[in-house]
Amino acid sequence: MTFGNKVLKYRVALDTEKNLFMAIDANNQTNVAYGITITQAVKKLKKSI
């Protein structure tokens, strides 16, 4: 098994109702992470995989 070599493809959007950035997994649209900054949202998305 290999850990840490997976390439994460994602999209970033701004949820204007919540005023939070969304990082959306390109391979699984239901996997979404929110954050105050883009970096925080992407970091949370990486942890959720």
C-alpha distance matrix in Angstrom:
0.0 3.8 6.7 10.2 10.4 11.4 15.1 17.3 20.5 23.2 27.0 29.3 32.5 35.2 36.3 40.0 40.9 38.5 38.7 34.9 32.4 29.8 26.3 25.4 22.0 22.9 20.5 21.7 25.3 25.4 22.9 25.5 25.8 29.2 30.4 33.6 32.2 29.9 27.6 27.6 26.8 23.9 22.5 22.8 21.2 18.0 18.0 18.5 15.4
3.8 0.0 3.8 6.8 6.7 8.4 12.1 14.5 17.9 20.7 24.5 26.7 30.1 32.8 34.1 37.8 38.9 36.5 36.4 32.6 29.9 27.5 24.0 23.3 20.1 21.0 19.1 20.6 24.0 24.4 21.7 23.9 23.9 27.1 28.0 31.1 29.4 27.0 24.6 24.9 24.3 21.1 19.8 20.6 19.0 15.6 16.1 17.1 14.0
6.7 3.8 0.0 3.8 5.7 7.3 10.8 12.7 16.3 18.7 22.4 24.2 27.6 30.0 31.4 34.9 36.0 33.5 33.2 29.4 26.9 24.7 21.3 21.1 18.1 19.6 18.2 19.3 22.4 22.6 19.5 21.3 20.9 24.0 24.6 27.7 26.1 23.9 21.3 21.4 21.0 18.0 16.3 17.2 16.0 12.4 12.7 14.2 11.5
10.2 6.8 3.8 0.0 3.8 5.7 8.5 10.2 14.0 16.3 19.9 21.4 24.9 27.3 29.0 32.4 33.8 31.3 30.7 26.9 24.2 22.3 18.8 19.0 16.4 17.9 17.2 18.5 21.3 21.8 18.5 19.7 19.0 21.8 22.1 24.9 23.0 20.7 18.1 18.5 18.4 15.1 13.5 15.1 13.9 10.2 11.2 13.3 10.9
10.4 6.7 5.7 3.8 0.0 3.8 6.3 9.3 12.7 15.6 19.3 21.4 25.0 27.8 29.7 33.1 34.8 32.6 31.9 28.1 25.1 23.0 19.3 19.2 16.2 16.9 16.1 18.2 21.1 22.2 19.2 20.6 20.4 23.3 23.8 26.5 24.4 21.6 19.3 20.3 19.8 16.2 15.5 17.2 15.4 12.0 13.8 15.4 12.5
11.4 8.4 7.3 5.7 3.8 0.0 3.8 6.3 9.5 12.6 16.3 18.7 22.2 25.2 26.9 30.5 32.0 30.0 29.5 25.8 22.7 20.3 16.6 15.9 12.7 13.3 12.3 14.4 17.4 18.6 15.8 17.5 17.8 20.9 21.9 24.9 22.9 19.9 18.1 19.0 17.8 14.3 14.2 15.5 13.0 10.0 12.3 13.1 9.9
15.1 12.1 10.8 8.5 6.3 3.8 0.0 3.8 6.4 9.8 13.4 15.9 19.5 22.7 24.8 28.2 30.1 28.3 27.6 24.0 20.6 18.3 14.6 13.9 11.0 11.1 11.0 13.6 16.0 17.9 15.2 16.4 16.8 19.6 20.5 23.3 20.9 17.7 16.3 17.7 16.4 12.7 13.4 15.1 12.4 10.0 13.2 13.9 11.1
17.3 14.5 12.7 10.2 9.3 6.3 3.8 0.0 3.8 6.3 10.1 12.5 16.0 19.1 21.1 24.5 26.4 24.6 24.0 20.4 17.1 14.6 10.8 10.2 7.5 8.1 8.7 10.9 12.8 14.6 11.9 12.7 13.2 16.0 17.2 20.1 18.0 14.7 13.7 14.9 13.1 9.6 10.9 12.2 9.1 7.5 11.1 11.4 9.1
20.5 17.9 16.3 14.0 12.7 9.5 6.4 3.8 0.0 3.8 7.2 10.3 13.7 17.2 19.3 22.7 24.8 23.5 22.8 19.5 16.0 13.4 9.8 8.6 6.2 5.4 7.2 9.8 11.1 13.7 11.6 12.2 13.3 15.8 17.2 19.9 17.8 14.2 14.2 15.7 13.3 10.2 12.7 13.7 10.4 10.1 13.7 13.4 11.6
23.2 20.7 18.7 16.3 15.6 12.6 9.8 6.3 3.8 0.0 3.8 6.7 10.0 13.5 15.5 18.9 21.0 19.8 19.1 16.0 12.4 9.8 6.3 5.3 4.5 4.7 7.9 9.3 9.3 11.8 9.8 9.4 10.5 12.6 14.2 16.8 14.9 11.4 12.2 13.5 10.6 8.2 11.4 12.0 8.8 9.8 13.3 12.7 11.9
27.0 24.5 22.4 19.9 19.3 16.3 13.4 10.1 7.2 3.8 0.0 3.8 6.7 10.4 12.7 15.9 18.2 17.5 16.6 13.9 10.4 8.0 5.7 5.1 6.6 6.4 10.2 10.9 9.6 12.2 11.0 9.6 10.7 11.9 13.4 15.6 13.8 10.4 12.3 13.7 10.6 9.3 13.0 13.4 10.7 12.6 15.8 15.1 14.9
29.3 26.7 24.2 21.4 21.4 18.7 15.9 12.5 10.3 6.7 3.8 0.0 3.8 7.1 9.9 12.8 15.4 14.6 13.2 10.6 6.9 5.5 4.7 6.2 9.1 9.9 13.5 13.6 11.8 13.6 12.2 9.7 9.7 9.8 10.7 12.3 10.5 7.3 10.1 11.4 8.5 8.4 12.1 12.6 10.8 13.2 16.0 15.6 16.3
32.5 30.1 27.6 24.9 25.0 22.2 19.5 16.0 13.7 10.0 6.7 3.8 0.0 3.8 6.5 9.2 12.0 11.8 10.5 8.7 5.8 5.1 6.7 7.9 11.4 12.3 15.8 15.2 12.5 14.0 13.4 10.3 10.5 9.6 10.7 11.8 10.9 8.8 12.2 12.9 10.0 11.1 14.6 14.4 13.1 16.1 18.4 17.6 18.8
35.2 32.8 30.0 27.3 27.8 25.2 22.7 19.1 17.2 13.5 10.4 7.1 3.8 0.0 3.8 5.8 8.9 8.6 6.9 5.9 4.5 5.9 8.9 10.8 14.5 15.8 19.1 18.2 15.3 16.0 15.4 11.9 11.4 9.2 9.7 9.8 9.8 9.0 12.7 12.9 10.5 12.7 15.8 15.3 14.8 18.0 19.8 19.2 20.9
36.3 34.1 31.4 29.0 29.7 26.9 24.8 21.1 19.3 15.5 12.7 9.9 6.5 3.8 0.0 3.8 5.6 5.6 5.5 5.4 6.0 6.7 10.4 11.7 15.5 17.1 20.0 18.4 15.2 15.2 15.1 11.5 11.2 8.8 10.1 10.5 11.7 11.6 15.1 14.3 11.7 14.5 17.2 15.9 15.6 19.1 20.4 19.2 21.4
40.0 37.8 34.9 32.4 33.1 30.5 28.2 24.5 22.7 18.9 15.9 12.8 9.2 5.8 3.8 0.0 3.8 5.5 4.8 7.0 8.6 10.3 13.9 15.4 19.2 20.6 23.7 22.1 18.8 18.8 18.8 15.3 14.8 12.0 12.5 11.8 13.2 13.8 17.4 16.7 14.7 17.6 20.2 19.1 19.1 22.6 23.8 22.8 25.1
40.9 38.9 36.0 33.8 34.8 32.0 30.1 26.4 24.8 21.0 18.2 15.4 12.0 8.9 5.6 3.8 0.0 3.8 5.7 8.1 10.6 11.8 15.6 16.8 20.5 22.3 24.9 22.8 19.5 18.8 19.1 15.7 15.2 12.5 13.4 12.9 15.2 16.2 19.5 18.1 16.1 19.3 21.5 19.8 20.1 23.7 24.4 23.1 25.7
38.5 36.5 33.5 31.3 32.6 30.0 28.3 24.6 23.5 19.8 17.5 14.6 11.8 8.6 5.6 5.5 3.8 0.0 3.8 5.4 8.7 10.1 13.9 15.6 19.2 21.5 24.1 21.9 18.9 17.9 17.5 13.9 12.7 9.5 10.1 9.8 12.6 14.0 16.9 15.0 13.3 16.8 18.6 16.7 17.5 21.1 21.4 20.4 23.3
38.7 36.4 33.2 30.7 31.9 29.5 27.6 24.0 22.8 19.1 16.6 13.2 10.5 6.9 5.5 4.8 5.7 3.8 0.0 3.8 7.0 9.7 13.3 15.7 19.4 21.5 24.4 22.8 20.0 19.5 18.7 14.9 13.3 9.8 9.2 7.7 10.0 11.7 14.7 13.5 12.3 15.7 17.6 16.5 17.5 20.8 21.5 21.1 23.8
34.9 32.6 29.4 26.9 28.1 25.8 24.0 20.4 19.5 16.0 13.9 10.6 8.7 5.9 5.4 7.0 8.1 5.4 3.8 0.0 3.8 6.5 9.9 12.6 16.2 18.6 21.4 19.8 17.3 16.9 15.6 11.8 9.7 6.1 5.6 5.2 7.3 8.6 11.5 10.1 8.6 12.0 13.9 12.8 13.7 17.0 17.8 17.4 20.1
32.4 29.9 26.9 24.2 25.1 22.7 20.6 17.1 16.0 12.4 10.4 6.9 5.8 4.5 6.0 8.6 10.6 8.7 7.0 3.8 0.0 3.8 6.7 9.8 13.2 15.4 18.5 17.4 15.1 15.4 13.8 10.1 8.2 5.6 5.3 6.1 6.2 5.8 9.1 8.5 6.4 9.1 11.7 11.2 11.4 14.6 16.0 15.8 18.0
29.8 27.5 24.7 22.3 23.0 20.3 18.3 14.6 13.4 9.8 8.0 5.5 5.1 5.9 6.7 10.3 11.8 10.1 9.7 6.5 3.8 0.0 3.8 6.2 9.8 12.1 15.0 13.7 11.4 11.7 10.1 6.5 5.6 4.6 6.7 9.0 9.0 7.4 10.1 9.5 6.0 8.1 11.0 9.9 9.1 12.5 14.2 13.3 15.1
26.3 24.0 21.3 18.8 19.3 16.6 14.6 10.8 9.8 6.3 5.7 4.7 6.7 8.9 10.4 13.9 15.6 13.9 13.3 9.9 6.7 3.8 0.0 3.8 6.7 9.2 12.0 11.3 9.9 10.8 8.5 5.7 5.3 6.4 8.2 11.1 10.1 7.4 9.1 9.1 5.5 5.5 8.9 8.4 6.5 9.5 11.8 11.1 12.3
25.4 23.3 21.1 19.0 19.2 15.9 13.9 10.2 8.6 5.3 5.1 6.2 7.9 10.8 11.7 15.4 16.8 15.6 15.7 12.6 9.8 6.2 3.8 0.0 3.8 6.2 8.8 7.8 6.2 7.7 6.1 4.6 6.7 8.9 11.6 14.6 13.9 11.1 12.7 12.6 9.0 8.5 11.6 10.6 7.6 10.4 12.8 11.2 11.6
22.0 20.1 18.1 16.4 16.2 12.7 11.0 7.5 6.2 4.5 6.6 9.1 11.4 14.5 15.5 19.2 20.5 19.2 19.4 16.2 13.2 9.8 6.7 3.8 0.0 3.8 5.5 5.3 5.7 7.6 5.6 6.5 8.7 11.8 14.3 17.5 16.5 13.5 14.3 14.4 11.1 9.4 11.9 11.2 7.5 9.2 11.8 10.1 9.2
22.9 21.0 19.6 17.9 16.9 13.3 11.1 8.1 5.4 4.7 6.4 9.9 12.3 15.8 17.1 20.6 22.3 21.5 21.5 18.6 15.4 12.1 9.2 6.2 3.8 0.0 3.8 5.7 6.1 9.4 8.7 9.8 12.2 15.0 17.4 20.3 19.0 15.6 16.6 17.4 14.1 12.2 15.1 14.8 11.1 12.3 15.3 13.7 12.2
20.5 19.1 18.2 17.2 16.1 12.3 11.0 8.7 7.2 7.9 10.2 13.5 15.8 19.1 20.0 23.7 24.9 24.1 24.4 21.4 18.5 15.0 12.0 8.8 5.5 3.8 0.0 3.8 6.4 9.1 8.7 11.1 13.9 17.1 19.8 23.0 21.9 18.7 19.3 19.7 16.5 14.5 16.7 16.0 12.2 12.9 15.4 13.3 11.1
21.7 20.6 19.3 18.5 18.2 14.4 13.6 10.9 9.8 9.3 10.9 13.6 15.2 18.2 18.4 22.1 22.8 21.9 22.8 19.8 17.4 13.7 11.3 7.8 5.3 5.7 3.8 0.0 3.8 5.5 5.7 8.6 11.9 15.3 18.4 21.8 21.3 18.6 19.4 19.1 15.6 14.4 16.4 14.9 11.3 12.7 14.5 11.7 10.3
25.3 24.0 22.4 21.3 21.1 17.4 16.0 12.8 11.1 9.3 9.6 11.8 12.5 15.3 15.2 18.8 19.5 18.9 20.0 17.3 15.1 11.4 9.9 6.2 5.7 6.1 6.4 3.8 0.0 3.8 5.5 7.1 10.8 13.6 16.9 20.1 19.8 17.3 18.8 18.4 14.7 14.2 16.7 15.0 11.7 14.1 15.9 13.1 12.6
25.4 24.4 22.6 21.8 22.2 18.6 17.9 14.6 13.7 11.8 12.2 13.6 14.0 16.0 15.2 18.8 18.8 17.9 19.5 16.9 15.4 11.7 10.8 7.7 7.6 9.4 9.1 5.5 3.8 0.0 3.8 6.0 9.7 12.6 16.2 19.6 20.0 18.0 19.3 18.2 14.6 14.7 16.6 14.1 11.3 14.0 14.9 11.6 11.8
22.9 21.7 19.5 18.5 19.2 15.8 15.2 11.9 11.6 9.8 11.0 12.2 13.4 15.4 15.1 18.8 19.1 17.5 18.7 15.6 13.8 10.1 8.5 6.1 5.6 8.7 8.7 5.7 5.5 3.8 0.0 3.8 6.9 10.4 13.7 17.4 17.5 15.5 16.3 15.1 11.6 11.4 13.0 10.5 7.6 10.2 11.1 7.9 8.4
25.5 23.9 21.3 19.7 20.6 17.5 16.4 12.7 12.2 9.4 9.6 9.7 10.3 11.9 11.5 15.3 15.7 13.9 14.9 11.8 10.1 6.5 5.7 4.6 6.5 9.8 11.1 8.6 7.1 6.0 3.8 0.0 3.8 6.8 10.3 13.8 14.1 12.4 13.7 12.3 8.6 9.4 11.4 8.9 6.7 10.2 11.2 8.8 10.4
25.8 23.9 20.9 19.0 20.4 17.8 16.8 13.2 13.3 10.5 10.7 9.7 10.5 11.4 11.2 14.8 15.2 12.7 13.3 9.7 8.2 5.6 5.3 6.7 8.7 12.2 13.9 11.9 10.8 9.7 6.9 3.8 0.0 3.8 6.9 10.6 11.1 10.0 10.8 8.8 5.4 7.1 8.6 5.8 5.1 8.9 9.5 8.1 10.6
29.2 27.1 24.0 21.8 23.3 20.9 19.6 16.0 15.8 12.6 11.9 9.8 9.6 9.2 8.8 12.0 12.5 9.5 9.8 6.1 5.6 4.6 6.4 8.9 11.8 15.0 17.1 15.3 13.6 12.6 10.4 6.8 3.8 0.0 3.8 7.2 8.5 8.4 10.0 7.6 4.8 8.1 9.5 7.3 8.1 11.6 12.0 11.3 14.1
30.4 28.0 24.6 22.1 23.8 21.9 20.5 17.2 17.2 14.2 13.4 10.7 10.7 9.7 10.1 12.5 13.4 10.1 9.2 5.6 5.3 6.7 8.2 11.6 14.3 17.4 19.8 18.4 16.9 16.2 13.7 10.3 6.9 3.8 0.0 3.8 5.3 6.5 7.7 5.0 4.1 7.9 8.8 7.7 9.6 12.4 12.8 13.2 16.1
33.6 31.1 27.7 24.9 26.5 24.9 23.3 20.1 19.9 16.8 15.6 12.3 11.8 9.8 10.5 11.8 12.9 9.8 7.7 5.2 6.1 9.0 11.1 14.6 17.5 20.3 23.0 21.8 20.1 19.6 17.4 13.8 10.6 7.2 3.8 0.0 3.8 6.9 8.4 6.5 7.2 10.6 11.4 11.1 13.1 15.7 16.1 16.9 19.7
32.2 29.4 26.1 23.0 24.4 22.9 20.9 18.0 17.8 14.9 13.8 10.5 10.9 9.8 11.7 13.2 15.2 12.6 10.0 7.3 6.2 9.0 10.1 13.9 16.5 19.0 21.9 21.3 19.8 20.0 17.5 14.1 11.1 8.5 5.3 3.8 0.0 3.8 5.3 5.2 6.4 8.7 10.0 10.8 12.5 14.5 15.7 16.9 19.2
29.9 27.0 23.9 20.7 21.6 19.9 17.7 14.7 14.2 11.4 10.4 7.3 8.8 9.0 11.6 13.8 16.2 14.0 11.7 8.6 5.8 7.4 7.4 11.1 13.5 15.6 18.7 18.6 17.3 18.0 15.5 12.4 10.0 8.4 6.5 6.9 3.8 0.0 3.8 5.5 5.2 6.2 8.6 10.0 10.6 12.4 14.4 15.5 17.1
27.6 24.6 21.3 18.1 19.3 18.1 16.3 13.7 14.2 12.2 12.3 10.1 12.2 12.7 15.1 17.4 19.5 16.9 14.7 11.5 9.1 10.1 9.1 12.7 14.3 16.6 19.3 19.4 18.8 19.3 16.3 13.7 10.8 10.0 7.7 8.4 5.3 3.8 0.0 3.8 5.5 5.2 6.1 8.6 9.9 10.6 12.5 14.4 15.9
27.6 24.9 21.4 18.5 20.3 19.0 17.7 14.9 15.7 13.5 13.7 11.4 12.9 12.9 14.3 16.7 18.1 15.0 13.5 10.1 8.5 9.5 9.1 12.6 14.4 17.4 19.7 19.1 18.4 18.2 15.1 12.3 8.8 7.6 5.0 6.5 5.2 5.5 3.8 0.0 3.8 5.5 5.1 6.2 8.6 10.0 10.7 12.5 14.8
26.8 24.3 21.0 18.4 19.8 17.8 16.4 13.1 13.3 10.6 10.6 8.5 10.0 10.5 11.7 14.7 16.1 13.3 12.3 8.6 6.4 6.0 5.5 9.0 11.1 14.1 16.5 15.6 14.7 14.6 11.6 8.6 5.4 4.8 4.1 7.2 6.4 5.2 5.5 3.8 0.0 3.8 5.5 5.2 6.2 8.8 10.0 10.7 12.9
23.9 21.1 18.0 15.1 16.2 14.3 12.7 9.6 10.2 8.2 9.3 8.4 11.1 12.7 14.5 17.6 19.3 16.8 15.7 12.0 9.1 8.1 5.5 8.5 9.4 12.2 14.5 14.4 14.2 14.7 11.4 9.4 7.1 8.1 7.9 10.6 8.7 6.2 5.2 5.5 3.8 0.0 3.8 5.4 4.9 6.2 8.7 9.9 11.1
22.5 19.8 16.3 13.5 15.5 14.2 13.4 10.9 12.7 11.4 13.0 12.1 14.6 15.8 17.2 20.2 21.5 18.6 17.6 13.9 11.7 11.0 8.9 11.6 11.9 15.1 16.7 16.4 16.7 16.6 13.0 11.4 8.6 9.5 8.8 11.4 10.0 8.6 6.1 5.1 5.5 3.8 0.0 3.8 5.4 5.2 6.4 8.8 10.5
22.8 20.6 17.2 15.1 17.2 15.5 15.1 12.2 13.7 12.0 13.4 12.6 14.4 15.3 15.9 19.1 19.8 16.7 16.5 12.8 11.2 9.9 8.4 10.6 11.2 14.8 16.0 14.9 15.0 14.1 10.5 8.9 5.8 7.3 7.7 11.1 10.8 10.0 8.6 6.2 5.2 5.4 3.8 0.0 3.8 5.4 5.1 6.3 9.1
21.2 19.0 16.0 13.9 15.4 13.0 12.4 9.1 10.4 8.8 10.7 10.8 13.1 14.8 15.6 19.1 20.1 17.5 17.5 13.7 11.4 9.1 6.5 7.6 7.5 11.1 12.2 11.3 11.7 11.3 7.6 6.7 5.1 8.1 9.6 13.1 12.5 10.6 9.9 8.6 6.2 4.9 5.4 3.8 0.0 3.8 5.4 5.1 6.8
18.0 15.6 12.4 10.2 12.0 10.0 10.0 7.5 10.1 9.8 12.6 13.2 16.1 18.0 19.1 22.6 23.7 21.1 20.8 17.0 14.6 12.5 9.5 10.4 9.2 12.3 12.9 12.7 14.1 14.0 10.2 10.2 8.9 11.6 12.4 15.7 14.5 12.4 10.6 10.0 8.8 6.2 5.2 5.4 3.8 0.0 3.8 5.5 5.6
18.0 16.1 12.7 11.2 13.8 12.3 13.2 11.1 13.7 13.3 15.8 16.0 18.4 19.8 20.4 23.8 24.4 21.4 21.5 17.8 16.0 14.2 11.8 12.8 11.8 15.3 15.4 14.5 15.9 14.9 11.1 11.2 9.5 12.0 12.8 16.1 15.7 14.4 12.5 10.7 10.0 8.7 6.4 5.1 5.4 3.8 0.0 3.8 5.5
18.5 17.1 14.2 13.3 15.4 13.1 13.9 11.4 13.4 12.7 15.1 15.6 17.6 19.2 19.2 22.8 23.1 20.4 21.1 17.4 15.8 13.3 11.1 11.2 10.1 13.7 13.3 11.7 13.1 11.6 7.9 8.8 8.1 11.3 13.2 16.9 16.9 15.5 14.4 12.5 10.7 9.9 8.8 6.3 5.1 5.5 3.8 0.0 3.8
15.4 14.0 11.5 10.9 12.5 9.9 11.1 9.1 11.6 11.9 14.9 16.3 18.8 20.9 21.4 25.1 25.7 23.3 23.8 20.1 18.0 15.1 12.3 11.6 9.2 12.2 11.1 10.3 12.6 11.8 8.4 10.4 10.6 14.1 16.1 19.7 19.2 17.1 15.9 14.8 12.9 11.1 10.5 9.1 6.8 5.6 5.5 3.8 0.0
